[in-house]
């Protein structure tokens, strides 16, 4: 099957899931940062748990994969995460929810999105050499949390799924307490 078609279909499906979960609403995203609405965290935890299982099912011994785990750069991950998180907190959206929100008709997302994309692109472009110096330091090779801890990948995935289930239970109790 054509790779572009599969990519587009998965993107549309992901956008649909974002919209159905309510992540195209500004208040849902910004209230995650205020620790008042756990919808976004639940969605991402579910995606991580599902992705972990799917990744293990398609390991090279089972089905040949074309992608490998990219080399880990701790400094690059921390810097990228800080910039990404700051942008999300300022705009009240992330790139995925932004595109889904525009598709839903949220025209305010179009303004914030264009401003964020342009500002982020210029910021990165002007400081590319600086960022490259940081990103290129401290490569740790192809690592996963399972290889770092030495825990069997399936057991580690079970632990992730157990964490997600526990997180769902704890946040649903918190929500029930808030509604009383």
DRENBALUM-130465 format. One record per residue (C-alpha): residue in three letters; y, x, z. Coordinates in Angstrom, 3 decimals. Last residue first. Layout:
% DRENBALUM-130465
node vexmar = ALA | north = Y | east = X | up = Z;
...
% end
This chain:
% DRENBALUM-130465
node vexmar = UNK | north = 16.303 | east = -19.400 | up = 45.235;
node vexmar = UNK | north = 16.903 | east = -18.064 | up = 41.698;
node vexmar = UNK | north = 17.382 | east = -14.456 | up = 42.845;
node vexmar = UNK | north = 14.075 | east = -14.488 | up = 44.746;
node vexmar = UNK | north = 12.223 | east = -15.759 | up = 41.641;
node vexmar = UNK | north = 13.808 | east = -12.957 | up = 39.551;
node vexmar = UNK | north = 12.728 | east = -10.348 | up = 42.102;
node vexmar = UNK | north = 9.170 | east = -11.700 | up = 42.100;
node vexmar = UNK | north = 9.170 | east = -11.548 | up = 38.271;
node vexmar = UNK | north = 10.442 | east = -7.963 | up = 38.458;
node vexmar = UNK | north = 7.582 | east = -6.896 | up = 40.726;
node vexmar = UNK | north = 4.880 | east = -8.592 | up = 38.635;
node vexmar = UNK | north = 6.163 | east = -7.253 | up = 35.304;
node vexmar = UNK | north = 6.517 | east = -3.733 | up = 36.738;
node vexmar = UNK | north = 2.943 | east = -3.888 | up = 38.072;
node vexmar = UNK | north = 1.688 | east = -4.896 | up = 34.611;
node vexmar = UNK | north = 3.704 | east = -2.107 | up = 32.971;
node vexmar = UNK | north = 2.482 | east = 0.468 | up = 35.498;
node vexmar = UNK | north = -1.124 | east = -0.592 | up = 34.906;
node vexmar = UNK | north = -0.604 | east = -0.220 | up = 31.142;
node vexmar = UNK | north = 0.799 | east = 3.291 | up = 31.666;
node vexmar = UNK | north = -2.093 | east = 4.171 | up = 34.004;
node vexmar = UNK | north = -4.598 | east = 2.897 | up = 31.426;
node vexmar = UNK | north = -2.863 | east = 5.069 | up = 28.814;
node vexmar = UNK | north = -3.252 | east = 8.069 | up = 31.142;
node vexmar = UNK | north = -6.924 | east = 7.228 | up = 31.580;
node vexmar = UNK | north = -7.332 | east = 7.041 | up = 27.798;
node vexmar = UNK | north = -5.484 | east = 10.354 | up = 27.318;
node vexmar = UNK | north = -7.605 | east = 12.156 | up = 29.974;
node vexmar = UNK | north = -5.236 | east = 13.637 | up = 32.571;
node vexmar = UNK | north = -4.257 | east = 17.302 | up = 32.255;
node vexmar = UNK | north = -0.736 | east = 16.519 | up = 33.476;
node vexmar = UNK | north = 1.082 | east = 18.273 | up = 30.621;
node vexmar = UNK | north = -1.553 | east = 17.328 | up = 28.034;
node vexmar = UNK | north = -1.379 | east = 13.638 | up = 28.995;
node vexmar = UNK | north = 2.405 | east = 13.610 | up = 29.084;
node vexmar = UNK | north = 2.319 | east = 14.850 | up = 25.499;
node vexmar = UNK | north = 3.094 | east = 18.307 | up = 24.194;
node vexmar = UNK | north = 3.414 | east = 19.924 | up = 20.785;
node vexmar = UNK | north = 5.376 | east = 23.061 | up = 21.562;
node vexmar = UNK | north = 7.613 | east = 23.727 | up = 24.554;
node vexmar = UNK | north = 10.841 | east = 24.364 | up = 22.675;
node vexmar = UNK | north = 13.375 | east = 25.664 | up = 25.176;
node vexmar = UNK | north = 16.362 | east = 26.417 | up = 23.034;
node vexmar = UNK | north = 16.722 | east = 25.038 | up = 19.507;
node vexmar = UNK | north = 18.315 | east = 21.785 | up = 20.693;
node vexmar = UNK | north = 21.094 | east = 23.545 | up = 22.581;
node vexmar = UNK | north = 22.075 | east = 25.829 | up = 19.711;
node vexmar = UNK | north = 21.746 | east = 22.963 | up = 17.243;
node vexmar = UNK | north = 24.065 | east = 20.851 | up = 19.378;
node vexmar = UNK | north = 26.824 | east = 23.471 | up = 19.195;
node vexmar = UNK | north = 26.276 | east = 23.963 | up = 15.463;
node vexmar = UNK | north = 26.358 | east = 20.200 | up = 14.889;
node vexmar = UNK | north = 29.548 | east = 19.588 | up = 16.897;
node vexmar = UNK | north = 31.681 | east = 18.257 | up = 14.058;
node vexmar = UNK | north = 28.773 | east = 16.410 | up = 12.472;
node vexmar = UNK | north = 27.436 | east = 14.997 | up = 15.755;
node vexmar = UNK | north = 30.806 | east = 13.545 | up = 16.730;
node vexmar = UNK | north = 31.445 | east = 12.333 | up = 13.179;
node vexmar = UNK | north = 28.069 | east = 10.564 | up = 13.035;
node vexmar = UNK | north = 28.455 | east = 9.112 | up = 16.527;
node vexmar = UNK | north = 31.947 | east = 7.818 | up = 15.764;
node vexmar = UNK | north = 30.839 | east = 6.317 | up = 12.428;
node vexmar = UNK | north = 27.683 | east = 4.731 | up = 13.838;
node vexmar = UNK | north = 29.462 | east = 3.486 | up = 16.956;
node vexmar = UNK | north = 32.449 | east = 2.020 | up = 15.107;
node vexmar = UNK | north = 30.149 | east = 0.426 | up = 12.535;
node vexmar = UNK | north = 27.972 | east = -0.991 | up = 15.251;
node vexmar = UNK | north = 30.780 | east = -2.265 | up = 17.463;
node vexmar = UNK | north = 32.382 | east = -4.070 | up = 14.521;
node vexmar = UNK | north = 29.104 | east = -5.429 | up = 13.121;
node vexmar = UNK | north = 27.954 | east = -6.409 | up = 16.584;
node vexmar = UNK | north = 31.015 | east = -8.656 | up = 16.886;
node vexmar = UNK | north = 29.719 | east = -10.408 | up = 13.753;
node vexmar = UNK | north = 26.665 | east = -11.694 | up = 15.606;
node vexmar = UNK | north = 25.006 | east = -13.465 | up = 12.652;
node vexmar = UNK | north = 21.316 | east = -13.099 | up = 13.538;
node vexmar = UNK | north = 21.001 | east = -10.294 | up = 10.995;
node vexmar = UNK | north = 23.931 | east = -8.588 | up = 12.725;
node vexmar = UNK | north = 22.077 | east = -8.967 | up = 16.016;
node vexmar = UNK | north = 18.881 | east = -7.512 | up = 14.525;
node vexmar = UNK | north = 20.848 | east = -4.504 | up = 13.221;
node vexmar = UNK | north = 22.500 | east = -3.991 | up = 16.609;
node vexmar = UNK | north = 19.302 | east = -4.586 | up = 18.554;
node vexmar = UNK | north = 17.715 | east = -1.669 | up = 16.722;
node vexmar = UNK | north = 20.765 | east = 0.610 | up = 16.846;
node vexmar = UNK | north = 21.399 | east = -0.026 | up = 20.557;
node vexmar = UNK | north = 23.771 | east = -2.590 | up = 22.029;
node vexmar = UNK | north = 26.331 | east = -3.023 | up = 24.773;
node vexmar = UNK | north = 28.762 | east = -0.755 | up = 22.914;
node vexmar = UNK | north = 29.748 | east = 1.457 | up = 25.868;
node vexmar = UNK | north = 26.398 | east = 1.317 | up = 27.686;
node vexmar = UNK | north = 24.446 | east = 1.877 | up = 24.467;
node vexmar = UNK | north = 26.651 | east = 4.808 | up = 23.439;
node vexmar = UNK | north = 26.274 | east = 6.398 | up = 26.863;
node vexmar = UNK | north = 22.502 | east = 5.938 | up = 26.696;
node vexmar = UNK | north = 22.277 | east = 7.573 | up = 23.240;
node vexmar = UNK | north = 24.471 | east = 10.501 | up = 24.308;
node vexmar = UNK | north = 22.492 | east = 11.049 | up = 27.507;
node vexmar = UNK | north = 19.135 | east = 10.632 | up = 25.745;
node vexmar = UNK | north = 20.105 | east = 13.111 | up = 23.034;
node vexmar = UNK | north = 21.220 | east = 15.697 | up = 25.582;
node vexmar = UNK | north = 18.109 | east = 15.263 | up = 27.741;
node vexmar = UNK | north = 15.758 | east = 15.273 | up = 24.746;
node vexmar = UNK | north = 17.443 | east = 18.311 | up = 23.180;
node vexmar = UNK | north = 17.385 | east = 20.238 | up = 26.465;
node vexmar = UNK | north = 13.684 | east = 19.433 | up = 26.976;
node vexmar = UNK | north = 12.749 | east = 20.334 | up = 23.411;
node vexmar = UNK | north = 9.249 | east = 19.094 | up = 22.632;
node vexmar = UNK | north = 7.593 | east = 20.065 | up = 19.348;
node vexmar = UNK | north = 6.733 | east = 17.020 | up = 17.237;
node vexmar = UNK | north = 3.409 | east = 15.221 | up = 17.838;
node vexmar = UNK | north = 1.625 | east = 15.156 | up = 14.522;
node vexmar = UNK | north = 2.010 | east = 12.814 | up = 11.573;
node vexmar = UNK | north = -0.354 | east = 12.224 | up = 8.655;
node vexmar = UNK | north = -3.129 | east = 10.786 | up = 10.792;
node vexmar = UNK | north = -6.810 | east = 10.881 | up = 9.841;
node vexmar = UNK | north = -8.747 | east = 8.023 | up = 11.474;
node vexmar = UNK | north = -11.161 | east = 8.438 | up = 14.374;
node vexmar = UNK | north = -11.145 | east = 12.187 | up = 15.082;
node vexmar = UNK | north = -7.483 | east = 12.331 | up = 14.059;
node vexmar = UNK | north = -6.485 | east = 9.782 | up = 16.725;
node vexmar = UNK | north = -5.850 | east = 6.259 | up = 15.447;
node vexmar = UNK | north = -7.082 | east = 4.299 | up = 18.468;
node vexmar = UNK | north = -5.161 | east = 6.652 | up = 20.754;
node vexmar = UNK | north = -1.871 | east = 5.925 | up = 18.996;
node vexmar = UNK | north = -2.551 | east = 2.176 | up = 19.057;
node vexmar = UNK | north = -3.141 | east = 2.260 | up = 22.821;
node vexmar = UNK | north = -0.006 | east = 4.290 | up = 23.471;
node vexmar = UNK | north = 2.048 | east = 2.108 | up = 21.121;
node vexmar = UNK | north = 1.023 | east = -1.009 | up = 23.027;
node vexmar = UNK | north = 1.964 | east = 0.555 | up = 26.371;
node vexmar = UNK | north = 5.257 | east = 1.884 | up = 24.993;
node vexmar = UNK | north = 6.141 | east = -1.435 | up = 23.311;
node vexmar = UNK | north = 5.335 | east = -3.384 | up = 26.490;
node vexmar = UNK | north = 7.514 | east = -0.994 | up = 28.491;
node vexmar = UNK | north = 10.293 | east = -1.462 | up = 25.921;
node vexmar = UNK | north = 10.184 | east = -5.260 | up = 26.133;
node vexmar = UNK | north = 9.990 | east = -5.246 | up = 29.927;
node vexmar = UNK | north = 12.956 | east = -2.857 | up = 30.105;
node vexmar = UNK | north = 14.991 | east = -5.097 | up = 27.801;
node vexmar = UNK | north = 14.191 | east = -8.244 | up = 29.757;
node vexmar = UNK | north = 14.985 | east = -6.676 | up = 33.156;
node vexmar = UNK | north = 18.327 | east = -8.419 | up = 33.717;
node vexmar = UNK | north = 20.560 | east = -7.562 | up = 36.689;
node vexmar = UNK | north = 20.194 | east = -3.768 | up = 36.862;
node vexmar = UNK | north = 23.817 | east = -3.335 | up = 35.653;
node vexmar = UNK | north = 22.518 | east = -1.239 | up = 32.755;
node vexmar = UNK | north = 20.054 | east = -4.028 | up = 31.954;
node vexmar = UNK | north = 22.950 | east = -6.453 | up = 32.263;
node vexmar = UNK | north = 24.597 | east = -4.746 | up = 29.262;
node vexmar = UNK | north = 21.611 | east = -5.411 | up = 27.024;
node vexmar = UNK | north = 20.996 | east = -9.022 | up = 28.036;
node vexmar = UNK | north = 24.725 | east = -9.845 | up = 28.052;
node vexmar = UNK | north = 25.205 | east = -8.546 | up = 24.501;
node vexmar = UNK | north = 22.530 | east = -10.835 | up = 23.097;
node vexmar = UNK | north = 20.316 | east = -9.371 | up = 20.361;
node vexmar = UNK | north = 17.755 | east = -8.485 | up = 23.016;
node vexmar = UNK | north = 16.802 | east = -12.129 | up = 23.507;
node vexmar = UNK | north = 13.048 | east = -11.495 | up = 23.256;
node vexmar = UNK | north = 12.925 | east = -13.605 | up = 20.074;
node vexmar = UNK | north = 15.647 | east = -11.468 | up = 18.494;
node vexmar = UNK | north = 13.949 | east = -8.185 | up = 19.341;
node vexmar = UNK | north = 10.592 | east = -9.526 | up = 18.098;
node vexmar = UNK | north = 12.163 | east = -10.621 | up = 14.793;
node vexmar = UNK | north = 13.808 | east = -7.221 | up = 14.432;
node vexmar = UNK | north = 10.426 | east = -5.548 | up = 15.022;
node vexmar = UNK | north = 8.774 | east = -7.768 | up = 12.388;
node vexmar = UNK | north = 11.562 | east = -7.001 | up = 9.922;
node vexmar = UNK | north = 11.184 | east = -3.285 | up = 10.579;
node vexmar = UNK | north = 7.391 | east = -3.494 | up = 10.233;
node vexmar = UNK | north = 7.781 | east = -5.222 | up = 6.860;
node vexmar = UNK | north = 10.361 | east = -2.674 | up = 5.689;
node vexmar = UNK | north = 8.125 | east = 0.261 | up = 6.675;
node vexmar = UNK | north = 5.072 | east = -1.323 | up = 5.037;
node vexmar = UNK | north = 7.052 | east = -1.933 | up = 1.836;
node vexmar = UNK | north = 8.437 | east = 1.606 | up = 1.805;
node vexmar = UNK | north = 4.934 | east = 3.061 | up = 2.305;
node vexmar = UNK | north = 3.506 | east = 1.198 | up = -0.713;
node vexmar = UNK | north = 0.000 | east = 0.000 | up = 0.000;
% end
